[in-house]
Amino acid sequence: MSTGSIDRHLDSLWLERGLGRATLSAYRQDLEGLQAWLERDPAEASEADLRDYMASRLEAGHSARSISRFLSAVRGFYRKLVEDGVLERDPSANLDRPRLGRPLPATLSEAEVERLLNAPDSSDPMGNPIGFRDRTMLETLYATGLRVSELVGLTLSSFSDRRGTVQVIGKGGRERLTPVGEVALDWLRQYLALARPALLRGRASDVLFPSNRGVMMTRQTFWHAVKRHAAVAGIDRSISPHILRHAFATHLVNHGADLRVVQLMLGHADLSTTQIYTHVARARLKELHAEHHPRG
C-alpha cells in the first residue's frame, strides 16, 4: 500500500471522526513506520506482525504512551479497511494497550521554590501592594498546598491568625483546616496590616487576596502572575500555580512527613492519590544518586 493510500484512508477518518490534522499527522507517521518495518503493504500484516512490531518499538526505547498512540492509529486504520471491504478481519482487534504508568507530577526543587518566592517585588507593601500580595499568595500556597481555586477563594473569615490556619472547602464540598506555618503567617500579618488596605484603597471586600479592582481574582490571573514571577526567577520551563502544591507535598514527604498527614492537608479523599508523592521522592533520590555518586 502506498503512502498515498494511507493518506486517503486517514482523510476518510478525518471526515468521519473529526480527528485533528495534528493527530492525523502522528497517525500517518506511525503507519508509515509500520510499513517501512514490514517492507510490504500494511494491509497484509497479521496480528503476530503487529505484536512483533510493538515489541520492537518497546525494545528501541519508545514509551508505553507512544505504543498506545500507535495502537490507536492502526486500530482506526484497519477498522476502516474492514469497513471498505479491503480486509475481512481486523488484525489489531485482539491487541492490548500497554499499561500507562501514572505520570509523575511536575515539581520544583527547594532552591527553585526559594527563587520563585523571592521573585515578586515585596520591598514596599504600601507602595507596591500587588507585589507584596503576590509574594504572600506564593508563600501561602507553598505553606499549605492549597489548590489554586481554594487559594483565590479564601475570605477574611477563612484565615485564623490565632490558630494559624486557613479553612478551606475543597472538592466534593469537603471542609478542612490547614496549618499555615510561621513564615507564611508573618507574611499574611504584614499583608493584612499594610498591603491589602493599600490595594483596596478604601473599597470593601471580604476576599483575602483581591485583584487590583477589589474583587476575587481568577485562577487565570494568578496563573499569569506565577508565570511572570517564574521568568524573573530564571525558571525556564513550563510552570503553573499547581506546581507549588506538588512541591509542598513532595518536600514534606522528602523530609519524612507521614503520608496520611499529607493526605489530610491536601484534602485527598483517597490515600492512593497521595502516594504518587512517594514515587516523586524516589525518582528525585535516583536523580541525585546518578548526579552525585561516583558510580551513579
C-alpha atoms as one frame of an Amber mdcrd trajectory, in Angstrom:
protein
   0.000   0.000   0.000   1.446   3.382  -0.945   1.753   6.413   1.303  -0.947
   8.000  -0.836  -3.325   5.183   0.037  -2.534   5.641   3.722  -3.327   9.333
   3.344  -6.635   8.597   1.619  -7.752   6.328   4.430  -6.651   8.891   7.039
  -8.548  11.610   5.179 -11.636   9.417   5.440 -11.042   9.072   9.181 -10.710
  12.842   9.452 -14.039  13.388   7.703 -15.911  10.652   9.569 -14.438  11.002
  13.078 -13.352  14.631  13.082  -9.739  13.890  14.026  -7.478  16.927  14.068
  -4.731  17.382  11.499  -2.003  17.043  14.147  -3.447  13.688  15.259  -3.692
  12.508  11.651  -0.088  13.543  11.028   1.050  11.493  14.033  -1.075   8.541
  12.876   0.436   8.753   9.390   3.965   8.659  10.836   3.031   5.579  12.867
   1.575   3.793   9.841   4.497   4.724   7.612   6.852   3.404  10.304   4.921
   0.111  10.323   5.045  -0.066   6.540   8.808   0.502   6.500   9.336  -2.173
   9.161   7.112  -4.706   7.352   8.618  -3.856   3.964   5.240  -4.635   2.475
   1.660  -3.450   2.381   0.347  -2.895   5.959  -2.951  -4.401   4.801  -1.121
  -7.738   4.670   0.040  -7.563   8.294  -1.031 -10.308  10.674  -1.745  -9.986
  14.366   1.652 -11.583  15.027   3.331  -8.994  12.799   1.758  -6.172  14.796
   2.754  -7.726  18.114   6.340  -8.119  16.892   6.436  -4.523  15.707   5.099
  -3.207  19.033   7.705  -5.291  20.866  10.462  -3.915  18.624   9.363  -0.348
  19.401   9.464  -1.019  23.144  12.931  -2.552  22.821  14.033   0.542  20.873
  13.068   2.713  23.824   9.661   4.039  22.765   7.399   4.825  25.707   4.225
   2.946  26.559   2.329   6.114  25.679   3.890   6.134  22.204   2.943   2.473
  21.703  -0.591   3.225  22.864  -0.876   6.016  20.279   0.405   3.624  17.594
  -2.292   1.134  18.574  -4.946   3.834  18.229  -3.615   4.599  14.752  -3.616
   1.009  13.495  -6.998   0.202  15.034  -8.616   3.113  13.255  -6.755   2.254
  10.069  -7.668  -1.445   9.997 -11.238  -0.792  11.065 -11.572   1.481   8.039
 -10.108  -1.200   5.764 -12.667  -3.688   7.076 -15.493  -1.187   6.567 -14.291
  -0.543   2.995 -14.160  -4.273   2.240 -10.376  -4.320   1.773  -9.959  -6.730
   4.723 -12.252  -9.383   6.163 -10.909  -9.086   9.706  -9.044  -6.535  11.798
  -5.583  -7.878  12.787  -5.341  -5.322  15.603  -8.639  -6.286  17.293  -7.045
  -8.507  19.969  -4.028  -6.348  20.755  -3.858  -4.991  24.311  -2.735  -1.482
  25.102   0.458  -1.282  27.180  -0.155  -0.137  30.723   0.433   3.572  31.031
   2.129   4.413  34.288   0.640   7.359  36.059   2.794  10.357  35.110   4.707
  11.910  37.969   3.573  15.459  38.671   5.959  18.255  37.777   7.508  19.856
  40.812  10.231  22.286  41.863  13.372  21.810  43.888  13.602  23.618  47.215
  16.117  26.034  45.677  13.746  26.796  42.787  10.880  27.404  45.208  13.070
  29.841  47.138  13.860  31.743  43.932  10.198  31.831  42.945   9.106  33.109
  46.358  11.701  35.870  46.169  10.737  36.931  42.640   7.851  39.374  43.359
   8.886  42.881  44.399   7.755  42.861  48.029  10.055  45.600  49.321   7.292
  48.198  49.731   3.913  46.776  50.874   2.144  50.133  50.630   3.873  51.472
  47.536   3.662  48.175  45.636   0.810  46.219  47.237   0.398  43.916  44.216
   3.974  42.647  44.509   3.528  42.134  48.251   0.193  40.362  47.667   1.753
  38.036  45.104   4.600  37.165  47.466   2.121  36.456  50.256  -0.001  34.289
  47.959   3.023  32.266  46.871   4.137  31.850  50.489   0.628  30.742  51.471
   0.365  28.347  48.549   3.685  26.683  49.328   2.950  26.584  53.076  -0.488
  24.986  52.726  -0.587  23.038  49.465  -3.950  24.565  48.567  -5.439  24.182
  45.126  -5.344  27.457  43.210  -9.145  27.700  43.226  -9.043  27.305  47.013
  -6.374  29.982  47.365  -8.136  32.658  45.308 -11.432  31.785  47.017 -10.151
  32.451  50.546 -12.031  35.095  52.529 -11.029  37.074  55.597 -13.055  34.708
  57.740 -11.202  31.713  56.237  -7.983  32.783  57.945  -7.430  32.446  61.682
  -4.307  34.204  62.924  -4.874  32.864  66.446  -4.943  29.240  65.303  -2.559
  29.766  62.398  -4.866  28.018  59.932  -6.952  28.555  56.832 -10.357  26.944
  56.456 -10.991  25.523  53.004 -13.964  23.985  51.228 -12.348  21.530  48.829
 -13.559  19.099  46.205 -16.872  17.461  46.958 -17.673  20.179  49.490 -15.249
  18.655  51.989 -14.096  21.125  54.631 -10.610  21.083  56.102  -8.398  23.195
  58.341  -4.854  23.576  57.043  -1.931  24.900  59.117  -0.148  27.852  57.563
   3.294  27.853  59.185   5.157  30.691  60.858   6.871  32.156  57.787   3.648
  32.402  55.779   1.825  33.676  58.874   4.283  36.532  59.174   3.731  37.475
  55.534  -0.053  37.294  55.990   0.059  39.577  59.027   2.091  42.207  57.198
  -0.078  41.875  54.105  -3.304  42.348  56.068  -1.936  45.301  58.002  -0.289
  47.187  55.134  -0.566  45.836  51.595  -4.224  44.785  51.489  -5.597  48.178
  52.638  -3.336  49.893  50.086  -4.593  47.520  47.398  -8.269  48.081  48.219
  -7.979  51.888  48.563 -10.996  52.112  50.851 -13.177  49.604  48.978 -14.980
  46.949  50.996 -14.159  43.321  50.244 -14.236  40.022  52.114 -11.789  38.426
  49.661  -8.455  37.670  51.336  -6.431  38.218  48.154  -8.439  40.648  45.980
  -7.454  41.735  42.500  -6.411  45.334  41.886 -10.114  46.004  41.231 -11.041
  44.781  44.703 -12.808  41.602  43.551 -11.940  37.903  43.679  -9.001  37.106
  41.465  -9.479  34.487  38.740  -7.288  31.421  38.588  -6.081  32.547  35.170
  -4.931  35.919  36.542  -2.883  34.250  39.244  -1.542  31.692  36.747  -0.205
  34.525  34.580   1.337  36.158  37.658   3.099  32.907  38.583   4.479  32.554
  35.054   5.755  36.128  35.178   7.464  35.596  38.539   8.920  32.267  37.344
  10.560  34.101  34.441  12.073  36.605  36.883  13.306  33.674  38.999  15.040
  32.157  35.978  12.802  29.064  35.897  12.663  28.500  32.152  10.298  25.527
  31.969   6.545  25.265  31.946   5.124  26.206  35.321   1.699  26.681  36.844
   0.373  27.543  40.306  -0.421  23.856  40.829   3.300  23.102  40.742   3.656
  24.679  44.209   1.020  22.258  45.534   3.135  19.421  44.183   6.282  20.975
  45.646   4.558  21.348  49.038   3.649  17.647  49.141   6.902  16.371  47.660
   9.080  18.358  50.057   7.024  17.228  53.041   7.468  13.585  52.015  11.181
  14.163  51.340  11.561  15.437  54.905   9.788  12.449  56.421   6.176  13.613
  56.815   3.601  10.887  57.405   1.686  10.210  54.184  -1.698  10.315  55.933
  -0.918  13.762  57.324  -0.035  14.947  53.817  -3.294  13.400  52.595  -5.285
  15.414  55.135  -3.523  18.660  54.280  -4.023  18.175  50.550  -7.669  17.224
  51.005  -7.342  13.933  49.125 -10.271  11.586  49.670  -8.133   8.522  48.962
  -4.614   7.799  50.228  -3.717   6.244  46.862  -3.878   9.723  45.319  -1.321
  10.998  47.809   1.011   8.026  47.302   2.178   9.484  43.990   4.434  11.784
  46.031   6.398   8.849  47.393   7.178   7.981  43.761   8.244  11.580  43.131
  10.563  11.405  46.133  12.078   8.119  44.946  12.578   9.495  41.443  14.337
  12.543  42.861  16.593  10.345  45.008  17.572   8.357  41.913  18.408  11.580
  40.060  20.540  12.801  42.953  22.335   9.462  43.193  23.055   9.415  39.459
  24.270  13.014  39.551  26.473  12.927  42.648  27.539   9.337  43.358  30.922
   8.439  41.828  29.428   5.216  40.489  25.991   6.669  39.753
